[in-house]
Every structure is written in structure tokens, then in C-alpha cells.
Amino acid sequence: MDFEAVVDVLEHHDSDNQRIEVKRTASSLGKSVWDSISAFANTDGGVVVLGVNETPEGFAPAEDFSPQKIRDELLSGLNEKSSAGTKVTPVPEYQISTETWRDHPVIMVGIEPMRFHPQHQRNMPCYVTAKGLKNGTFKRVGDADKRMSAYEIYQWQSRFIPDDSDAAIVNGAALEDLDLEAAAAMVETLRVHNSRVVEGAEDLTDVLARLNVLSSGVPTLAGVLTFGHYPQQFFPQLFIDVTSHPGVAKGASDDGTRFRSREMCDGPIPLAIQSAVDAVMKEMRVRYVERDAQVDREPEIPEMVVRESITNAVMHRDYSPIVQGRQIAVDIFADRVEIRNPGGLWGDRTVDNIRDNSSMSRNRRLSALLSRTPAARGSGTVSENQGSGVPRMFQAMTKSGLPGPEFIDRGGEFVVVLSRFGLMDDAIARWVDSVAPHAERALQVALVFARDLGAVTPHMLREHLGLDSDDARACLERGVRDGVLDAATDERFVLSTSSLGLDSEQEKILALLADKGTLSSHEVAEGIGLSLSRVRPRLSGLVDVGLIEATAPLTSRNRKYHLA
């Protein structure tokens, strides 16, 4: 992160954020600096800014800051050759620089995330040496450094260690607890497709042992979960919990409703997945589109995406004993669907390379078994196990005018977020038609992004629509020529004022802020000659559509506004 980005936070915000931590550290570093370094190293990286006070009025330089002394302390604490040892273990990649802000020295400590480094990711997590691994391992949550749980620490430590949880025999389980007819049907399918798994086998149990359904004649975890008559007899919490909530967050609605529906989808994996998919799709809106003399049924989220997300959660979750008491959770909110499973990404998988068409399985036996087991409905298998599922999810979502899936790796938990509606919502579709009735599909999606997110970039169109850089930029430039987009910068496009339906007074506010910079509501009112009561709702409207930003909460008397 460059110093200009840090200065923007210092000048326009009144608190830290996910990527920036401000510390006063006048004459001594203090212990909390190392907590922040650990947190940034274990999460997405960030910058610790030293020599700055956080006051009720915002950030200000620390008058008594000793930059050379602080810099020496930092370098000593990060020096792996020091006889005194390092303050954090292991030491992440870092950069230290001394900058000048408001004529005062400040120190920037840039911390790189360890999980994206090919060597460092194998030595995670980073912890404060003096506090030890258990009490000194932190993660960044919002603007705070939070101590990792024992399970999260375990997940990082075992990320590259082969996991044999799916091969463990199930205590108390016997052959009669398996649906041998279903298992035999799978074996017959393999034989028809010339698999050599049956060669030399004396009977079905020999084949099931080769497929890791049995071990020494006893069902394995993979075998029970896939072919058990009722796996929850042995693992009561290994089911899929599908809950539909009335709003955009968990909790009771205004009328006291906690959730609209809830289904605990149990049974063997093929049936549990199908039940969970059905439960989600039942909550999705559907529109019917006439194409070529036939009517197509289009749910707001493609069923293939829902199925792939749930299947991946089942196949790649952590099945180690420590989390066998946690189920997979599917939460349906008014604006999105979230699928959560215990255990973060495994091996060298990250949210950045998850789309690269390669497969790496934490549960290699279970994954192989599900790729051979018939699905509960249709002619395919439960999974493909080829690494092609995530790219197909993106294709299906963008074809429906939706943002691509969002992936969140929290170390101890992995979350997939699927946005609802997109261009599928009738109200949004009507809005797009009113703004750009003859726009191409890519421009329609760009308009929705600009409306919902405040701006759209070529990178967003590349990520979500698969366009190359030139085509993405050409699409946005056509939007500018058509008068529906404005180029805020070379890389950032916003809805034009005509698209937003701004009134003349809002246009005056934008012109004033463009000329004067950051102003309070009183200064805006005075600048355009309107009363404060008339200016305030227009400022709120401009904030809502992403054209301007507020520097403080609505209740703060220090709240000001500037162009986004």
C-alpha cells in the first residue's frame, strides 16, 4: 500500500480499517504493535502507521514521536539474526519507510500476507513470540486484532499435512449399516466403464476396501457418509442446515420472526446434498422468459451454482474429530445465500487461485468416492473432482447478470457468498431498460455494478464476465459515449447524472465539491445558497448512489463530504 493511500485514510477517516492500523508509539513501540503485525501477516496484510494520534477529531501527528528510536526497535524485533530473538515468529515479509505527513515524521510498516507466499504459507501462523502460539496468534477483523482460536491455529499448522480423517474407521459401525445395493450399483457402473477396481476381487467387500469404503472390514468415515443408511447415527452433527432468514442478517425481524424456514438435510451425502439444493431453490424467485417459441424457467441463482457450492462444502470440509460436532450451514438472506463449512482452504489453494482449473482435496478418499457415486437425481455423479466446478459457477452467475461467487477463507471456516437478484430482479431489469433500453449484456451488468457498488472498473468486468482488458474498457467507454456512464478516473466509471436522475441542486453540490474539496453540510448549504434542511437529504442521496463519501458517521459533528 503506497503512502498516498494511507494519507487518504488519515485525512478523510477517523478510525483504523481492515488494512491500516495507527499507533501513537511516541518513544517506545509498545506490545500492541506486534499484535498488529501478527494479525496482518495471518490475514490479508496491511500497514502499521507509527507516530500518529487517534483523537475524537480524527488523526493528528504525534508531537513527541522519536522516529529513529522506533525504527531501531522495529528492525531489532524483526531481525532473525538477533541474539535476543525476534518479536514475532516467524517473521513475515515487511517494508519499513519513514514518511512526512503534515510536516511531521511518521513510520510505515508494510506487512505482507504469509498465506500467499510459497514458503511462508507453510510456516503459518505468525505469533507474538513472548506470548506464545496459543495466546499470541492474531487475525485482523475489521479494524481490530483478534486472538485466533485453537482450532484456527490448528488449521494453519495442518494446512499442508495429509489429512486421513476420511479413512478413519467408524467405531460401532458394521457392514449392515451400509446400503450395499447402492454401493454395488456404483461398482457395476465402474465395471461397465472399464475400471480395473474389480479385477481380482473375490467379492463386493474386496472392491469396497479398494475404494476406501471399508478398512479391515469396518466402514470408514468416507464409506458411512456416502453409503450409510443413516450416517447421523454415528455423526449426529454431520448434516446440512439450510435456514431462510427474513432479512439481510440473522436475528428476528420487526414482527419477531427468527427465520422463514429451516431444514436439516440428513442421510447419506447424495441425498443430503439433493435435499439441501431443493431447500435453497424453493426460496429462490423464478421468472419465465420466452425464447424461440418456448418458455424457459430462470431462478434468480442458477441451480448448478447452488449445487456446486454445497457439494464443495461437503467434499472439502474438515472432518477431523475436533469439528465433527459442526454442521455445514446454508443461510438464505434477502440479498444473498451463504454456504459455510468448517475448515479453510487446504494446501496451496487460495481465494486468488481457486479458479485455475486444478483440484486439490483435503479429503482425497471421500472426493474420489463422490466422483464415482451416482447423484440422487439425474444421470451424473455427486461430483466431478476435476477443478472445473468453480469456473463453471462464475460462467453461470455472470450469464444470469449476477456478480461472481465471493469466496472468504477465514482459516477455520470457508464461506461462499452468492448474490441474489442481479439482473434477474424485475425492478432492476426495469431500471436497466429505462436507463439503457438497447444496451448490450455486458453494459447492462456494468450499469448494475455502478448502481449497487458506486462504481465499475474494467477489472470487475474481467473478473465477472470473462472479458479481456480491451473489451472490458471498450464496453465502459461505450457507456460514456452513450451518456449512461461517466469516467471518474481512467479505471473507475460511475453512473452519469442523467442515469441517476439527479436534480439540479444535487448537480450544484457535485460541482461545489469538485471545486472546493471536502466540505461540511453547513459549508455546502452556504456554497449553493440553500437551507440546511434542504441540503441534507440531497447529500444523503448522493452518498447512497456512491457519488460522494462522508468522512464520519451521521451522528458526528465532524462529518464532512467529498467526491468519491
N, C-alpha and C positions, 0 to 999 in steps of 0.2 A: 504494500500500500504506500503510495507516494505521500509526501508531506502536504501537498495541496489538498488531498482528500482528508487528511487529519485536520488541517486548518479549517476546512469546511464544517467539520463536526464541532470544533472548538468555537467557531464564530456563530453557528446557527442552531446549536442544540445546547441543552442544559444538563445532559447526563451522558454516561457511557453508553456503548451499544455492544452488539454481539462481537464486533471485531476490534473495538478500541476500548482500552482501559486507561483512565487518567489517574495518576498518583502525584501527591504533593512532594514527598520524599525530599525535604529541604536539605538536611545534612547527613541523612542515613537512609539506606534503602528501605528498611523495614521488612517484615516477614511476608506481608501480603503480596509483594511483587513476585515472589517465587510461586505463590499460589496461582497468580495470573499466567505466568509463563508455563506452568504445568497445564493449566486449563486450555490455553491457546494451542499448545503442542498436541494435546489429545483431542482437539475438536477441529476447527477449520482454520487455525492460525489467526493471527491478529497483531495488533501493535499496542505495546505498553508505552504511554507517554508520561515522562517524568519531568517534574518541575512546574506542574500546573495545579492550581487550586480549583476545587469544585465548590462554588458558593451558591447561595439561593438565587443570585442574579445571573448565574451562568459561570463559565470558566474564566479564570484570570491567571496570569503568570504568578508563580511563587517568588516573592521578593527575596527570600533568603536562600535561594537554591544554589547549591555548590556543584556545578556540572562535572568538574574534573574528579572530585571525590566520589561522586555517584558513579561516574563512568568506570573508575578504577574498581569499585566494589562489584559492579556488574561483570567486568572482564575476569576478575578473580573468581567469582562464583560460577562462571561458565567455562573456566579453564580446566580442561580434562587432565592436564599435566601438573596441576597444582597439588602440592603435598597435603594441603588441607582438604582436598576433595572438592567435588562440585556441589552446588546448592540444589541442583535438580539432577535426577538420574532416570534415563540417560539424557545427555544434553542434546536438544533439538537444533536444527539449523537456525541461525539467527543473524541479524544485522543490527549494528548499533551505529547511530549517527547523531551528531549534535546539530540542532537547527536553531533558528531565531524566529521568535513569534512575539509580536508587539514589543520589539526591541529587548527581549529577554531570551536567555538561552533555555532550550528545552532538549531533552534527550528522547529519541525514538528508538524503541527496541522492537524490531520486527521478528516475530516468531513464525516459522513455517510449520504447517501441519505435518505430523510424523506419518500419518497413515497413507500419504501419497508418495512417500519416499521409499524406493525399493528395498533399502537396507533398514532404515529406521522403523518401518512399519512392523518389522519382525521383533523389535525390542520394546514395543509399547507394553504398558503405558508409561508416560513420563510422570515422575512423582517428586515431591519435595523431600530431599534426602533426609533431613533432620526429623521429619515427621513419619518416615517410613512409608511402605507401599500402601498399607491399609488406611492410614489417616492422611496421607499426603498426596493422594492422586485426585486431580480435579478435572472438571469439564466445564465448558463455557455454556451457560444457559441464559439467553438474553444478555443483560449487562452484568451478570453475576458469575462468580466462580463457585461451582457446586462440587462437593465431595462425591466421588464416584462410589457406587455401591460395590459390595464384594463381588456380586455377580458380574457387573460391568468390568471390573478389573480382571476377573477370570476370563471373560470373553476376549479381551485384548491379548491376554497371555496365551490363550489356546487357539488363537486365530489360524495359525499355520500348523497346528498339531493334528494329525489324523484323528477323526472322531469315530469311535467304534460303538457309539450308543445304539445305533440301529441294529447291530449284530448281537447285542446282549440277549441272553435267553430270558424269558419271562417266567419268573417264579410262580409256580402253581398252574401254569398253562400246560395243556396236553394236546395231542393231535386232534382229539374230538372237538376242541374249541375252535378249529378252523373249518371254513366252508370248503371242503375238499372238492366239491363239484366245481366251484368257481376256480379253484387252483388247477384242477385237471383241464378245464376249458382253456385256461391260459396256456398250459403246457401243450395242448393239442394245437393251438394256434401257432406256437413256436415251431412245433414239428412240421406243420404244413408249410411254414416259411423257411424250412431247411436249417433250423437251428440245430447245432450239434449238442445242445444241452441234454438231449435224451439218449445220446449214443452210449451204450454200455451200461445204462442204468437198469437195475433189476426191477424197480417198481417206482411208483409216484413219489414215495418218500425220498428215494435217492435223488430224483430230479429236484425236489423241493429243497433238499440240502444244498445242492449245487446253486440254487437260486437264492440261498440265504434266507429261505422261509423257515427252515429248521436248522438246528445246531445240536448234534448228538441226540437227535430225535425229539428235541424240545423246541417249540415255536420261539422264534426270535421276536424282538420288538417290531422289526420290519414286517415279519410274517403275520403277527397278530393284528397290526394296524391295517394291513392290506386285505387279509383274508379271514380275520376273526369274525365269528358270528356276532360278537358284541365286544369290541376291544375295550370299552369303558368298564367292563367287569374288572379288568386289571389296571386300567389307567383312567380313573373317573373324570379327570380334568382334560383329557386329550380329545376335545371336541371343538367345533367351530361355533362361536357365539355371535349370532347376527342380530343386531339391535338397530331399530329405526327410531331416531330421535326427532322431536317436533321442531327443533330449531337448528342453529349452526354450532351449538356446543352442548355438552352433556349437562343435565340438570333439568329441573321441572320448568315447564312453560308457564305462562301467566295464569292459565286455568288449573295448574297443578299437575298436568300430565308429565310423567317422567319419560316415557317412551311410547311410541305409537305401536310397536310390535316387537316381539323378541322370539327368536327360535334358536334352540340349542341343537345343532345339527350333529348327530352322533352316528354310530355304526362304523363299518369299515370305511376306509378312506374314499373309495369310489362313490359310495352312497352319500357320505358326509359332504363331499365336495358338491355333488349334484344338488343336494338339499340346500346348501348354502347359496349356490348360484340362483336357484329358484327363489329363495327368500329375498335376495337382493333385487332380482329382476321384477318381482312382484311390486316393489316400491318405486320402480322407475316409471316416469311418464313415457308415453308412446305417442308418436304421431304417424299418420299414414300418408305416404307420398305416392302419387300416381306417376308411374314411369312406363312408357312404351305399352300403354293399354293394360297395365297391371298395377295393383296397389301393393307397395312394399311397406312392411311394418318396421319402423325405426325407433327403438328405445333410445332414451337420451344418452346412455352409456352403452356401447356395443357389448353384447353378451360375451363375446370372445375375450374382451379385456377383463371383465369381471372374473370369468373362469380362470384365465391365466394367472391373475393376481392371487386368487385364493389357492389355486394349485401350487404356485410357487411358495406361498406361505406354509402350506402343509409339507411340501417336499424339502424345503431348506431351513425350516425352523430348527431350533436347538432341542434335541430330545434327551439331553443329559439329565440324570436324576434330579439335579438342583432345580430344574424348571419343568419337571413333569407335572407339577401342580398348576401350570399356567396354560390356558387355552388360547387358541387363535381368536382374535376379536375383529369382527367386521362391524363398523359403526357407520350407519347411513344418516347423514345430516342433510339439512335443506339444500346445501350448496355443494356437497361433496360426499364421497364414500372413502373411508379409511380402512385399510386392512393391516393389522398389526400382528406380528409374531415374535416370540421370544428368540433372542439371538440376532446379532447384527450380521452384516455380510461376512462371508468366510473367505479365507485365503487372500488372494490378491484382488478380489472383486471390490470395486468402489462405486459410488454413485456416478462417477465420471466415465467408467469403462464398462458399465453394466450392459451397454447396448452393442458391444463389439462382437456379437455372434459367437462367443465362446462359452462353454459350460464348465463350471467348477462346482462340485457338490460337497457340502458338508456331510450329508448322509448318502454316501455313494451306493450302498446296497439298496436302500429304500428307493433312491432315484432310479436305479436300474430296474427295479421290480415294477415301479409305477409306469415306466416306459414300455413295459410288456403286458401290463394288466389292462383288460378292456374297460373303457369308461362305462359308467352306469347307464348312459344314454348315447345313442349314436354308434358309429362303426369304428371309431378311433380308440386309442389307448388313453389312460388317465393323463399322461404327459408325454412330451416328445424328448426332453432331456438332450436337446441339441444346441441350446443357446439362441434359438430363433424366436422365442416367445416374446421377449421384451421389444425387439424391433417391430414385430407384428402388432404389439399393443400400441406403439406410437403411431403406426400407419392407420390403425382402425380409429384411434381417437381423433387424429387430425382430419381424417376423411369425414368425420362427423362434426367438424368445426370446433373441436374441443382442444384445450391445451393438452400436451402430452402428460403421461403419468409423472407425478413427483415422487422421488424416492428419498427417504430420510433414514440414514443409518445412525442410530443412537448408541452404538456399541452393544448394549444389552437388549436392544429391540430394533426391529426393522419395520418401517412403515411405508405403505404405498398409498398415495392420495390421488383419487380420481375425481376430477371436476365434473359437476353435473351441468346440464343445460347447454352451455356454449351457444352455437347457432341453432341448437335443437329447440330451445325455448321459444315459443311463439312470439312473446313480447320482444325478445332480442331480434328474432328474424324480421319482425315488422319494423323495428328501428333501423336495421341494416337496409331494408328495402326503401325506407323513407329517405335515408341519407345518400345511398348509392344504389339505386334500383337495378342497374345493369353491371355492377362490379363483378369482376372475376372472383372465384372462390378464395384465392389467396388474399386478395384485398379485403374481402368480407371478414376473413379471420383477423387480418391486421386491424381493421376498424374495431372489432370486438376487444382485442387486446388493448388498444389505445383507450377505449372507453372504460374497461374494467381495471386496467393496471396503471392508467395515467399516461402511458407512452408505449410505443412499439419500436423494436430495433430490428435490423437485418438479422442479427444473431438469433432473435426469438423465432423468426420465420424459418431460419435454417434448422433450428432445433425441433420445431413443432410441425413443420410442413415438409421437411426434407429438401428444401430449395437450396441451390448453391448460392454463394455470396452475391454474384452478379444478378441473378434472377430475383433474389430477395430485395436487393437495393432497387432494382428496376421497378418492382411492384410498388414499393413505398414511394418512389419518385412519381409513378403514375398517379398515385393518390394525391400527391401535392399538385400535379398538373390539373387533376380533376376537381381540385378545391375542397377535398374532404380531409386532407391531412396538411399539417404544417411541419416543416423541418426545424425543430428546436435547436438541434446541433447536426453535425454530419452523421451521427449514429443514432439519433433519437428523434422520433417523429410523434407528434401529438395530434389530436383531433383539431381540425380548423375551427375557428369561432363560428362559422356558418353551420358546421356539423353539430356543434354543441348547443346551438340555439341561444347564444349569449345575448343579453340585452345591451343597449348602448352604454349603460352605466358600468357594466362588467368590463366592456371593452376599454372604457376610460381607466378603470382600475389597473388593467393589464398594462396599458400604455404608461401609466404613472409609475408602476413598479419597475418597468423596463428602464425608465429614465432615472429613477431615484434609488433603486435597490431595495433594501429591507426597510419596511415602514410599519408602524403600529396602526391599529384601526382608526385611532384619532387622527393620525397624520394622513391616512388615506382619505378620510372624510373631509378634512380641511383641503387636501390637494385637489379633489374633484368637486368641492362645493356642495356636498350633500350632508344630511344629518347622519349621526352615528347609527341611529336605529334603522336607517335605510341602507347603510353600507354593510352592516354586519351580516345580514342574510346573503348578500351578494358575495362577500368574502367566503362564507361557508360553502356556497355553491361552487366557487372556483377551486376551493380545496377539494371538494368531493370529486370533481372531474379531473383532478390532477394537474391543473394549470399553475397553481401556486401552492406553496407549502407554508405551514405555520411553524414557528420556532419554539413554541411552548404549548402546554396543554390549554384547553379552552378556558379553564378557571384561573390561569396565571395572568397576573397584571403585566408580565414581561412578554406576553405573546405578541409576536410581530409576523409579518408576511413578506415573502419574496417569491420571485418566479421559480417554478420547479425546474 
